[in-house]
Amino acid sequence: GDGITQSGFFRRATVRNGSIVGLGRDGVRLGLAARVRDITSAESGRDGIVVGRGGIVERSFVYDSRDDGIVAGEACLIIDNTIQLVDDNGLVVDEGCVVSRNIIQFSSTFAIVSTGATVESGANNMVSNNGGSANPQIFGVGLVEIAPNICGINAICP
């Protein structure tokens, strides 16, 4: 099953300072306005960390998820995380999100995927995603670069 979950109509849950390892589904799955901080989610059967609209994920580590690393709804903040070796996308975010200062390495597909109208992205370091650093690291509509992102070894992303 899932590691840490929030169900029903609850909002603003906070999960911090812990490790979730080797679960069959998601490592952390929370709802609206949730906050995840200083969490390690490793070897999840699906997504590493999932938050709903208004969610914040910061200073966390996602490793070896079988699906996406971090998934977030609208108006999210994803900052200062490390995501490595996920079987799909490193980050999947919706409109109104800010994605900054994350390290995303060795995702099978893209480092960052935007599914919404406007997503601000900057100062992320993306290495060897989507089959290698020379391939596109970011995919989606409405991506606005607020600071240069790095793709590969000290190369500004196209």
OpenMM code with the backbone's topology and positions (N, CA, C; nanometers):
from openmm import Vec3, app, unit

residues = "GLY ASP GLY ILE THR GLN SER GLY PHE PHE ARG ARG ALA THR VAL ARG ASN GLY SER ILE VAL GLY LEU GLY ARG ASP GLY VAL ARG LEU GLY LEU ALA ALA ARG VAL ARG ASP ILE THR SER ALA GLU SER GLY ARG ASP GLY ILE VAL VAL GLY ARG GLY GLY ILE VAL GLU ARG SER PHE VAL TYR ASP SER ARG ASP ASP GLY ILE VAL ALA GLY GLU ALA CYS LEU ILE ILE ASP ASN THR ILE GLN LEU VAL ASP ASP ASN GLY LEU VAL VAL ASP GLU GLY CYS VAL VAL SER ARG ASN ILE ILE GLN PHE SER SER THR PHE ALA ILE VAL SER THR GLY ALA THR VAL GLU SER GLY ALA ASN ASN MET VAL SER ASN ASN GLY GLY SER ALA ASN PRO GLN ILE PHE GLY VAL GLY LEU VAL GLU ILE ALA PRO ASN ILE CYS GLY ILE ASN ALA ILE CYS PRO".split()
positions = [
    Vec3(0.0800, -0.1182, 0.0000),
    Vec3(0.0000, 0.0000, 0.0000),
    Vec3(0.0854, 0.1261, 0.0000),
    Vec3(0.0200, 0.2388, 0.0265),
    Vec3(0.0888, 0.3669, 0.0350),
    Vec3(0.1611, 0.3770, 0.1687),
    Vec3(0.2622, 0.4640, 0.1722),
    Vec3(0.3356, 0.4877, 0.2960),
    Vec3(0.2580, 0.5784, 0.3890),
    Vec3(0.2638, 0.7094, 0.3651),
    Vec3(0.1919, 0.8079, 0.4451),
    Vec3(0.0842, 0.8677, 0.3556),
    Vec3(-0.0413, 0.8622, 0.4003),
    Vec3(-0.1509, 0.9116, 0.3178),
    Vec3(-0.2411, 1.0054, 0.3966),
    Vec3(-0.3117, 1.0879, 0.3213),
    Vec3(-0.4134, 1.1772, 0.3762),
    Vec3(-0.5374, 1.1542, 0.2921),
    Vec3(-0.6477, 1.1200, 0.3537),
    Vec3(-0.7690, 1.0930, 0.2767),
    Vec3(-0.8839, 1.1807, 0.3254),
    Vec3(-0.9902, 1.1790, 0.2507),
    Vec3(-1.1073, 1.2565, 0.2872),
    Vec3(-1.0897, 1.4040, 0.2569),
    Vec3(-1.1509, 1.4880, 0.3397),
    Vec3(-1.1512, 1.6319, 0.3160),
    Vec3(-1.0480, 1.7067, 0.4004),
    Vec3(-0.9543, 1.6372, 0.4567),
    Vec3(-0.8523, 1.7022, 0.5392),
    Vec3(-0.7602, 1.7869, 0.4533),
    Vec3(-0.7096, 1.8955, 0.5099),
    Vec3(-0.6195, 1.9864, 0.4387),
    Vec3(-0.5029, 2.0234, 0.5287),
    Vec3(-0.3996, 2.0749, 0.4651),
    Vec3(-0.2844, 2.1327, 0.5340),
    Vec3(-0.2086, 2.0338, 0.6221),
    Vec3(-0.2013, 1.9098, 0.5832),
    Vec3(-0.1199, 1.8130, 0.6572),
    Vec3(0.0276, 1.8446, 0.6366),
    Vec3(0.1088, 1.8151, 0.7370),
    Vec3(0.2539, 1.8324, 0.7274),
    Vec3(0.3209, 1.7003, 0.7613),
    Vec3(0.4156, 1.6594, 0.6767),
    Vec3(0.4969, 1.5408, 0.7012),
    Vec3(0.6411, 1.5856, 0.6942),
    Vec3(0.7199, 1.5546, 0.7970),
    Vec3(0.8594, 1.5990, 0.7966),
    Vec3(0.9495, 1.5008, 0.8715),
    Vec3(1.0773, 1.5076, 0.8350),
    Vec3(1.1834, 1.4354, 0.9063),
    Vec3(1.1595, 1.2856, 0.9162),
    Vec3(1.1643, 1.2162, 0.8037),
    Vec3(1.1484, 1.0721, 0.8098),
    Vec3(1.1857, 1.0042, 0.6800),
    Vec3(1.1784, 0.8711, 0.6812),
    Vec3(1.2094, 0.7892, 0.5643),
    Vec3(1.0977, 0.6891, 0.5402),
    Vec3(1.0640, 0.6731, 0.4133),
    Vec3(0.9658, 0.5750, 0.3708),
    Vec3(1.0346, 0.4918, 0.2637),
    Vec3(1.0519, 0.3623, 0.2882),
    Vec3(1.1318, 0.2793, 0.1983),
    Vec3(1.0568, 0.1520, 0.1616),
    Vec3(1.0564, 0.1182, 0.0319),
    Vec3(1.0131, -0.0116, -0.0153),
    Vec3(0.8642, -0.0398, -0.0097),
    Vec3(0.7808, 0.0591, -0.0460),
    Vec3(0.6366, 0.0364, -0.0430),
    Vec3(0.5837, -0.0013, -0.1808),
    Vec3(0.4712, -0.0704, -0.1835),
    Vec3(0.4137, -0.1160, -0.3089),
    Vec3(0.3483, -0.0074, -0.3918),
    Vec3(0.3097, 0.1032, -0.3281),
    Vec3(0.2457, 0.2125, -0.4014),
    Vec3(0.3239, 0.3414, -0.3787),
    Vec3(0.2547, 0.4526, -0.3432),
    Vec3(0.3220, 0.5817, -0.3260),
    Vec3(0.3907, 0.5902, -0.1898),
    Vec3(0.5045, 0.6606, -0.1869),
    Vec3(0.5727, 0.6818, -0.0600),
    Vec3(0.4949, 0.7754, 0.0301),
    Vec3(0.4595, 0.8936, -0.0223),
    Vec3(0.3779, 0.9922, 0.0493),
    Vec3(0.2695, 1.0394, -0.0461),
    Vec3(0.1437, 1.0385, -0.0004),
    Vec3(0.0311, 1.0875, -0.0824),
    Vec3(-0.0574, 1.1730, 0.0077),
    Vec3(-0.0514, 1.3072, -0.0171),
    Vec3(-0.1265, 1.4019, 0.0652),
    Vec3(-0.2181, 1.4866, -0.0220),
    Vec3(-0.3086, 1.5601, 0.0407),
    Vec3(-0.4087, 1.6381, -0.0313),
    Vec3(-0.3752, 1.7855, -0.0419),
    Vec3(-0.4783, 1.8686, -0.0343),
    Vec3(-0.4675, 2.0124, -0.0551),
    Vec3(-0.3775, 2.0804, 0.0494),
    Vec3(-0.2961, 2.1744, 0.0003),
    Vec3(-0.2130, 2.2599, 0.0858),
    Vec3(-0.1235, 2.1812, 0.1811),
    Vec3(-0.0835, 2.0618, 0.1414),
    Vec3(0.0029, 1.9790, 0.2254),
    Vec3(0.1480, 2.0247, 0.2138),
    Vec3(0.2258, 1.9915, 0.3147),
    Vec3(0.3677, 2.0270, 0.3156),
    Vec3(0.4505, 1.9033, 0.3492),
    Vec3(0.5514, 1.8779, 0.2648),
    Vec3(0.6429, 1.7669, 0.2856),
    Vec3(0.7827, 1.8268, 0.2955),
    Vec3(0.8530, 1.7960, 0.4039),
    Vec3(0.9846, 1.8574, 0.4261),
    Vec3(1.0805, 1.7556, 0.4875),
    Vec3(1.2008, 1.7480, 0.4316),
    Vec3(1.3069, 1.6614, 0.4855),
    Vec3(1.2638, 1.5146, 0.4931),
    Vec3(1.2035, 1.4662, 0.3849),
    Vec3(1.1584, 1.3264, 0.3767),
    Vec3(1.2425, 1.2522, 0.2740),
    Vec3(1.2742, 1.1271, 0.3020),
    Vec3(1.3326, 1.0370, 0.2032),
    Vec3(1.2254, 0.9363, 0.1644),
    Vec3(1.1980, 0.9285, 0.0341),
    Vec3(1.1053, 0.8302, -0.0194),
    Vec3(1.1830, 0.7459, -0.1196),
    Vec3(1.2072, 0.6208, -0.0861),
    Vec3(1.2906, 0.5352, -0.1705),
    Vec3(1.2189, 0.4051, -0.2047),
    Vec3(1.2423, 0.3581, -0.3268),
    Vec3(1.1949, 0.2276, -0.3728),
    Vec3(1.0428, 0.2133, -0.3648),
    Vec3(0.9712, 0.3194, -0.4063),
    Vec3(0.8241, 0.3144, -0.4089),
    Vec3(0.7762, 0.2396, -0.5325),
    Vec3(0.6653, 0.1698, -0.5186),
    Vec3(0.6073, 0.0973, -0.6309),
    Vec3(0.5414, 0.1883, -0.7325),
    Vec3(0.5080, 0.3102, -0.6931),
    Vec3(0.4518, 0.4095, -0.7853),
    Vec3(0.5268, 0.5414, -0.7672),
    Vec3(0.4559, 0.6497, -0.7303),
    Vec3(0.5195, 0.7811, -0.7152),
    Vec3(0.5884, 0.7937, -0.5796),
    Vec3(0.6942, 0.8757, -0.5775),
    Vec3(0.7656, 0.8973, -0.4522),
    Vec3(0.6880, 0.9853, -0.3563),
    Vec3(0.6506, 1.1074, -0.4018),
    Vec3(0.5761, 1.2029, -0.3194),
    Vec3(0.4672, 1.2664, -0.4066),
    Vec3(0.3447, 1.2730, -0.3537),
    Vec3(0.2322, 1.3346, -0.4248),
    Vec3(0.1655, 1.4343, -0.3301),
    Vec3(0.1473, 1.5590, -0.3776),
    Vec3(0.0722, 1.6592, -0.3006),
    Vec3(-0.0319, 1.7229, -0.3915),
    Vec3(-0.1395, 1.7697, -0.3318),
    Vec3(-0.2464, 1.8327, -0.4081),
    Vec3(-0.2220, 1.9809, -0.4308),
    Vec3(-0.3256, 2.0495, -0.4731),
    Vec3(-0.3202, 2.1931, -0.5019),
    Vec3(-0.2670, 2.2689, -0.3797),
    Vec3(-0.1734, 2.3625, -0.4055),
    Vec3(-0.1166, 2.4432, -0.2982),
    Vec3(-0.0127, 2.3712, -0.2153),
    Vec3(0.0316, 2.2548, -0.2590),
    Vec3(0.1285, 2.1759, -0.1831),
    Vec3(0.2701, 2.2302, -0.1926),
    Vec3(0.3499, 2.1998, -0.0904),
    Vec3(0.4911, 2.2374, -0.0854),
    Vec3(0.5719, 2.1114, -0.0587),
    Vec3(0.6760, 2.0892, -0.1410),
    Vec3(0.7710, 1.9812, -0.1160),
    Vec3(0.9087, 2.0452, -0.1134),
    Vec3(0.9781, 2.0314, -0.0012),
    Vec3(1.1091, 2.0955, 0.0104),
    Vec3(1.2085, 2.0060, 0.0838),
    Vec3(1.3326, 2.0184, 0.0421),
    Vec3(1.4472, 1.9501, 0.1041),
    Vec3(1.4239, 1.8011, 0.1227),
    Vec3(1.3630, 1.7388, 0.0229),
    Vec3(1.3362, 1.5954, 0.0314),
    Vec3(1.4154, 1.5199, -0.0748),
    Vec3(1.4247, 1.3883, -0.0565),
    Vec3(1.5028, 1.3017, -0.1437),
    Vec3(1.4135, 1.1881, -0.1919),
    Vec3(1.4003, 1.1767, -0.3240),
    Vec3(1.3223, 1.0676, -0.3839),
    Vec3(1.4178, 0.9835, -0.4666),
    Vec3(1.4167, 0.8528, -0.4407),
    Vec3(1.5105, 0.7624, -0.5054),
    Vec3(1.4386, 0.6357, -0.5497),
    Vec3(1.4589, 0.5964, -0.6753),
    Vec3(1.4153, 0.4662, -0.7259),
    Vec3(1.2645, 0.4425, -0.7130),
    Vec3(1.1844, 0.5382, -0.7613),
    Vec3(1.0394, 0.5185, -0.7693),
    Vec3(1.0058, 0.4530, -0.9022),
    Vec3(0.9033, 0.3708, -0.9041),
    Vec3(0.8651, 0.3001, -1.0260),
    Vec3(0.7816, 0.3859, -1.1200),
    Vec3(0.7386, 0.5036, -1.0755),
    Vec3(0.6621, 0.5932, -1.1616),
    Vec3(0.7297, 0.7303, -1.1539),
    Vec3(0.6586, 0.8364, -1.1178),
    Vec3(0.7177, 0.9705, -1.1098),
    Vec3(0.7809, 0.9941, -0.9725),
    Vec3(0.8773, 1.0873, -0.9689),
    Vec3(0.9420, 1.1195, -0.8427),
    Vec3(0.8526, 1.2027, -0.7528),
    Vec3(0.8179, 1.3249, -0.7968),
    Vec3(0.7274, 1.4141, -0.7233),
    Vec3(0.6166, 1.4584, -0.8171),
    Vec3(0.4919, 1.4521, -0.7698),
    Vec3(0.3755, 1.4962, -0.8464),
    Vec3(0.3021, 1.5987, -0.7608),
    Vec3(0.2690, 1.7153, -0.8208),
    Vec3(0.2025, 1.8202, -0.7437),
    Vec3(0.0925, 1.8871, -0.8246),
    Vec3(-0.0133, 1.9256, -0.7558),
    Vec3(-0.1252, 1.9956, -0.8172),
    Vec3(-0.0951, 2.1433, -0.8371),
    Vec3(-0.1970, 2.2200, -0.8718),
    Vec3(-0.1829, 2.3630, -0.9021),
    Vec3(-0.1245, 2.4412, -0.7848),
    Vec3(-0.0572, 2.5526, -0.8197),
    Vec3(-0.0071, 2.6501, -0.7218),
    Vec3(0.0866, 2.5878, -0.6185),
    Vec3(0.1736, 2.4996, -0.6632),
    Vec3(0.2650, 2.4305, -0.5725),
    Vec3(0.4007, 2.5005, -0.5660),
    Vec3(0.4807, 2.4620, -0.4675),
    Vec3(0.6198, 2.5038, -0.4564),
    Vec3(0.7035, 2.3781, -0.4368),
    Vec3(0.7962, 2.3543, -0.5309),
    Vec3(0.8839, 2.2380, -0.5258),
    Vec3(1.0262, 2.2932, -0.5238),
    Vec3(1.0955, 2.2836, -0.4097),
    Vec3(1.2221, 2.3546, -0.3938),
    Vec3(1.3229, 2.2731, -0.3115),
    Vec3(1.4478, 2.2743, -0.3597),
    Vec3(1.5615, 2.2146, -0.2866),
    Vec3(1.5494, 2.0641, -0.2654),
    Vec3(1.4995, 1.9919, -0.3650),
    Vec3(1.4858, 1.8462, -0.3561),
    Vec3(1.5887, 1.7777, -0.4447),
    Vec3(1.6144, 1.6511, -0.4167),
    Vec3(1.6964, 1.5661, -0.5022),
    Vec3(1.6129, 1.4459, -0.5443),
    Vec3(1.6096, 1.4216, -0.6759),
    Vec3(1.5316, 1.3113, -0.7317),
    Vec3(1.6249, 1.2303, -0.8207),
    Vec3(1.6366, 1.1011, -0.7943),
    Vec3(1.7286, 1.0160, -0.8700),
    Vec3(1.6647, 0.8819, -0.9042),
    Vec3(1.6982, 0.8341, -1.0231),
    Vec3(1.6631, 0.6994, -1.0672),
    Vec3(1.5145, 0.6666, -1.0582),
    Vec3(1.4291, 0.7524, -1.1152),
    Vec3(1.2863, 0.7194, -1.1210),
    Vec3(1.2535, 0.6650, -1.2598),
    Vec3(1.1537, 0.5775, -1.2657),
    Vec3(1.1226, 0.5076, -1.3898),
    Vec3(1.0366, 0.5875, -1.4868),
    Vec3(0.9898, 0.7049, -1.4475),
    Vec3(0.9140, 0.7888, -1.5394),
    Vec3(0.9719, 0.9297, -1.5317),
    Vec3(0.8930, 1.0304, -1.4924),
    Vec3(0.9404, 1.1689, -1.4871),
    Vec3(0.9894, 1.2048, -1.3467),
    Vec3(1.0875, 1.2947, -1.3404),
    Vec3(1.1358, 1.3406, -1.2110),
    Vec3(1.0300, 1.4202, -1.1371),
    Vec3(0.9778, 1.5246, -1.2012),
    Vec3(0.8736, 1.6105, -1.1434),
    Vec3(0.7590, 1.6259, -1.2426),
    Vec3(0.6359, 1.6186, -1.1937),
    Vec3(0.5184, 1.6485, -1.2745),
    Vec3(0.4375, 1.7512, -1.1960),
    Vec3(0.4217, 1.8716, -1.2542),
    Vec3(0.3550, 1.9805, -1.1826),
    Vec3(0.2471, 2.0447, -1.2694),
    Vec3(0.1503, 2.1051, -1.2039),
    Vec3(0.0383, 2.1690, -1.2725),
    Vec3(0.0579, 2.3204, -1.2727),
    Vec3(-0.0373, 2.3935, -1.3268),
    Vec3(-0.0229, 2.5370, -1.3460),
    Vec3(-0.0066, 2.6137, -1.2151),
    Vec3(0.0680, 2.7242, -1.2245),
    Vec3(0.0896, 2.8101, -1.1094),
    Vec3(0.1964, 2.7626, -1.0143),
    Vec3(0.2684, 2.6584, -1.0496),
    Vec3(0.3737, 2.6057, -0.9624),
    Vec3(0.5051, 2.6795, -0.9840),
    Vec3(0.5898, 2.6755, -0.8812),
    Vec3(0.7267, 2.7231, -0.8892),
    Vec3(0.8163, 2.6044, -0.8574),
    Vec3(0.9123, 2.5782, -0.9467),
    Vec3(1.0039, 2.4652, -0.9337),
    Vec3(1.1452, 2.5220, -0.9363),
    Vec3(1.2173, 2.5122, -0.8245),
    Vec3(1.3466, 2.5793, -0.8173),
    Vec3(1.4465, 2.5024, -0.7314),
    Vec3(1.5717, 2.5094, -0.7727),
    Vec3(1.6871, 2.4565, -0.6984),
    Vec3(1.6753, 2.3067, -0.6674),
    Vec3(1.6242, 2.2313, -0.7632),
    Vec3(1.6147, 2.0860, -0.7489),
    Vec3(1.7244, 2.0195, -0.8306),
    Vec3(1.7691, 1.9037, -0.7864),
    Vec3(1.8631, 1.8204, -0.8605),
    Vec3(1.7850, 1.6980, -0.9071),
    Vec3(1.7822, 1.6777, -1.0390),
    Vec3(1.7044, 1.5674, -1.0955),
    Vec3(1.7968, 1.4880, -1.1866),
    Vec3(1.8204, 1.3617, -1.1520),
    Vec3(1.9174, 1.2799, -1.2248),
    Vec3(1.8610, 1.1426, -1.2584),
    Vec3(1.8873, 1.0978, -1.3799),
    Vec3(1.8624, 0.9606, -1.4229),
    Vec3(1.7146, 0.9200, -1.4218),
    Vec3(1.6246, 1.0141, -1.4550),
    Vec3(1.4835, 0.9787, -1.4763),
    Vec3(1.4712, 0.9171, -1.6147),
    Vec3(1.3881, 0.8154, -1.6292),
    Vec3(1.3752, 0.7486, -1.7585),
    Vec3(1.3188, 0.8398, -1.8658),
    Vec3(1.2302, 0.9313, -1.8275),
    Vec3(1.1787, 1.0257, -1.9259),
    Vec3(1.2267, 1.1660, -1.8886),
    Vec3(1.1399, 1.2619, -1.8714),
    Vec3(1.1816, 1.4009, -1.8512),
    Vec3(1.2128, 1.4322, -1.7052),
    Vec3(1.2972, 1.5329, -1.6843),
    Vec3(1.3256, 1.5810, -1.5491),
    Vec3(1.2040, 1.6553, -1.4948),
    Vec3(1.1489, 1.7471, -1.5749),
    Vec3(1.0331, 1.8268, -1.5331),
    Vec3(0.9264, 1.8212, -1.6423),
    Vec3(0.8028, 1.7925, -1.6018),
    Vec3(0.6888, 1.7952, -1.6923),
    Vec3(0.5858, 1.8923, -1.6363),
    Vec3(0.5453, 1.9882, -1.7206),
    Vec3(0.4410, 2.0837, -1.6848),
    Vec3(0.3116, 2.0421, -1.7517),
    Vec3(0.2051, 2.0270, -1.6725),
    Vec3(0.0755, 1.9918, -1.7285),
    Vec3(-0.0206, 2.1098, -1.7270),
    Vec3(0.0272, 2.2275, -1.6856),
    Vec3(-0.0601, 2.3433, -1.6721),
    Vec3(-0.0164, 2.4623, -1.7545),
    Vec3(-0.0912, 2.5700, -1.7407),
    Vec3(-0.0726, 2.6884, -1.8240),
    Vec3(0.0567, 2.7643, -1.7955),
    Vec3(0.0905, 2.7877, -1.6705),
    Vec3(0.2114, 2.8626, -1.6377),
    Vec3(0.2835, 2.7951, -1.5223),
    Vec3(0.4070, 2.7544, -1.5451),
    Vec3(0.4923, 2.6965, -1.4417),
    Vec3(0.6250, 2.7690, -1.4472),
    Vec3(0.6672, 2.8245, -1.3338),
    Vec3(0.7954, 2.8935, -1.3259),
    Vec3(0.9026, 2.7942, -1.2822),
    Vec3(1.0146, 2.7968, -1.3545),
    Vec3(1.1227, 2.7026, -1.3294),
    Vec3(1.2557, 2.7763, -1.3325),
    Vec3(1.3441, 2.7444, -1.2366),
    Vec3(1.4751, 2.8073, -1.2394),
    Vec3(1.5728, 2.7459, -1.1426),
    Vec3(1.7007, 2.7519, -1.1798),
    Vec3(1.8124, 2.7052, -1.0973),
    Vec3(1.8046, 2.5566, -1.0647),
    Vec3(1.7411, 2.4788, -1.1519),
    Vec3(1.7375, 2.3335, -1.1368),
    Vec3(1.8563, 2.2732, -1.2108),
    Vec3(1.9087, 2.1633, -1.1593),
    Vec3(2.0201, 2.0931, -1.2215),
    Vec3(1.9686, 1.9574, -1.2671),
    Vec3(1.9669, 1.9369, -1.3996),
    Vec3(1.9097, 1.8160, -1.4576),
    Vec3(2.0171, 1.7415, -1.5366),
    Vec3(2.0462, 1.6181, -1.4973),
    Vec3(2.1549, 1.5417, -1.5569),
    Vec3(2.1059, 1.4030, -1.5974),
    Vec3(2.1294, 1.3666, -1.7224),
    Vec3(2.1065, 1.2303, -1.7726),
    Vec3(1.9635, 1.1813, -1.7562),
    Vec3(1.8681, 1.2680, -1.7797),
    Vec3(1.7274, 1.2267, -1.7856),
    Vec3(1.6907, 1.2052, -1.9324),
    Vec3(1.5837, 1.1337, -1.9586),
    Vec3(1.5349, 1.1147, -2.0952),
    Vec3(1.6428, 1.0562, -2.1878),
    Vec3(1.7191, 0.9627, -2.1366),
    Vec3(1.8190, 0.8955, -2.2195),
    Vec3(1.9514, 0.9679, -2.2309),
    Vec3(1.9725, 1.0760, -2.1584),
    Vec3(2.1012, 1.1458, -2.1614),
    Vec3(2.0860, 1.2966, -2.1600),
    Vec3(2.1863, 1.3653, -2.1134),
    Vec3(2.1817, 1.5111, -2.0975),
    Vec3(2.1653, 1.5861, -2.2293),
    Vec3(2.2031, 1.5246, -2.3408),
    Vec3(2.1890, 1.5906, -2.4707),
    Vec3(2.0434, 1.5932, -2.5185),
    Vec3(1.9582, 1.5099, -2.4594),
    Vec3(1.8162, 1.5048, -2.4956),
    Vec3(1.7369, 1.6070, -2.4140),
    Vec3(1.6167, 1.6448, -2.4603),
    Vec3(1.5355, 1.7403, -2.3841),
    Vec3(1.5130, 1.6928, -2.2403),
    Vec3(1.5271, 1.7826, -2.1458),
    Vec3(1.5113, 1.7510, -2.0043),
    Vec3(1.3760, 1.7985, -1.9495),
    Vec3(1.3139, 1.8948, -2.0189),
    Vec3(1.1893, 1.9559, -1.9743),
    Vec3(1.0846, 1.9411, -2.0842),
    Vec3(0.9589, 1.9152, -2.0426),
    Vec3(0.8511, 1.9001, -2.1390),
    Vec3(0.7249, 1.9652, -2.0833),
    Vec3(0.6489, 2.0296, -2.1708),
    Vec3(0.5191, 2.0799, -2.1304),
    Vec3(0.4901, 2.2178, -2.1844),
    Vec3(0.3718, 2.2633, -2.1534),
    Vec3(0.3266, 2.3945, -2.1974),
    Vec3(0.3427, 2.4939, -2.0834),
    Vec3(0.3598, 2.6197, -2.1172),
    Vec3(0.3568, 2.7251, -2.0181),
    Vec3(0.4761, 2.7346, -1.9263),
    Vec3(0.5878, 2.6739, -1.9622),
    Vec3(0.7062, 2.6826, -1.8770),
    Vec3(0.7728, 2.8185, -1.8925),
    Vec3(0.7960, 2.8860, -1.7819),
    Vec3(0.8606, 3.0162, -1.7801),
    Vec3(0.9877, 3.0032, -1.6978),
    Vec3(1.1008, 3.0319, -1.7598),
    Vec3(1.2279, 3.0200, -1.6890),
    Vec3(1.2549, 3.1481, -1.6107),
    Vec3(1.2613, 3.1369, -1.4777),
    Vec3(1.2837, 3.2533, -1.3919),
    Vec3(1.4310, 3.2690, -1.3556),
    Vec3(1.5094, 3.1659, -1.3809),
    Vec3(1.6549, 3.1670, -1.3657),
    Vec3(1.7045, 3.0526, -1.4534),
    Vec3(1.8289, 3.0590, -1.5003),
    Vec3(1.8775, 2.9513, -1.5874),
    Vec3(1.8737, 2.8148, -1.5186),
    Vec3(1.8291, 2.7148, -1.5921),
    Vec3(1.8382, 2.5759, -1.5492),
    Vec3(1.9632, 2.5157, -1.6115),
    Vec3(2.0229, 2.4200, -1.5437),
    Vec3(2.1428, 2.3526, -1.5930),
    Vec3(2.1050, 2.2125, -1.6400),
    Vec3(2.1442, 2.1796, -1.7637),
    Vec3(2.1220, 2.0465, -1.8196),
    Vec3(2.2579, 1.9853, -1.8498),
    Vec3(2.2900, 1.8756, -1.7855),
    Vec3(2.4198, 1.8145, -1.8084),
    Vec3(2.5269, 1.8808, -1.7252),
    Vec3(2.6477, 1.8741, -1.7717),
    Vec3(2.7617, 1.9291, -1.6986),
    Vec3(2.7777, 2.0762, -1.7334),
    Vec3(2.7310, 2.1625, -1.6465),
    Vec3(2.7460, 2.3091, -1.6610),
    Vec3(2.6953, 2.3650, -1.7934),
    Vec3(2.5897, 2.3076, -1.8477),
    Vec3(2.5330, 2.3565, -1.9725),
    Vec3(2.3949, 2.4162, -1.9462),
    Vec3(2.3729, 2.5373, -1.9942),
    Vec3(2.2410, 2.5985, -1.9793),
    Vec3(2.1422, 2.5216, -2.0669),
    Vec3(2.0236, 2.4930, -2.0148),
    Vec3(1.9227, 2.4192, -2.0915),
    Vec3(1.8747, 2.5026, -2.2102),
    Vec3(1.8466, 2.4355, -2.3213),
    Vec3(1.7941, 2.5088, -2.4387),
    Vec3(1.6529, 2.5577, -2.4129),
] * unit.nanometer
topology = app.Topology()
chain = topology.addChain("A")
for resn in residues:
    res = topology.addResidue(resn, chain)
    for name in ("N", "CA", "C"):
        topology.addAtom(name, app.Element.getBySymbol(name[0]), res)
